[in-house]
């Protein structure tokens, strides 16, 4: 396993619905862009009725080559997603959805692990529709159904 130490160029903080948000980025503008995407995503999930009180803090890192992942109170977003606000928002929605899914769903059988990715995709699509991005949501559905 290779150890990668990122040198962050930007940090940014915010609070939304009593959730302390802190973002770090290896590129200028990445922390503030990711915080805007996280706040938009949280607003969408709040409007869908997801309980925000299960989150008290969230750290966001924007690094290269991560694709994106979520673990505990950390989400990672890929620096390449910063170039497209919709891609950044969709990936942020997907990674945040893991917080609710992992708090309620714990597949015990390997053949049920697909739910761990399918349900965050479902919540992402619903949130995109709520935010007025129905066309983007439809493209994601079409892409994932092939």
JONOR-V881905 format. One record per helix or strand. SS is the DSSP state (H for helix, E for strand). FROM is the first residue (numbers start at 1). LEN is the number of residues. Records with the same first field share a line. If there is no record, write none. Layout:
BEGIN
SS = FROM-LEN / FROM-LEN
END
This chain:
BEGIN
E = 10-7 / 19-7 / 57-7 / 68-4 / 74-5
H = 30-18 / 52-3 / 79-5 / 85-20 / 110-3 / 115-16 / 134-11
END
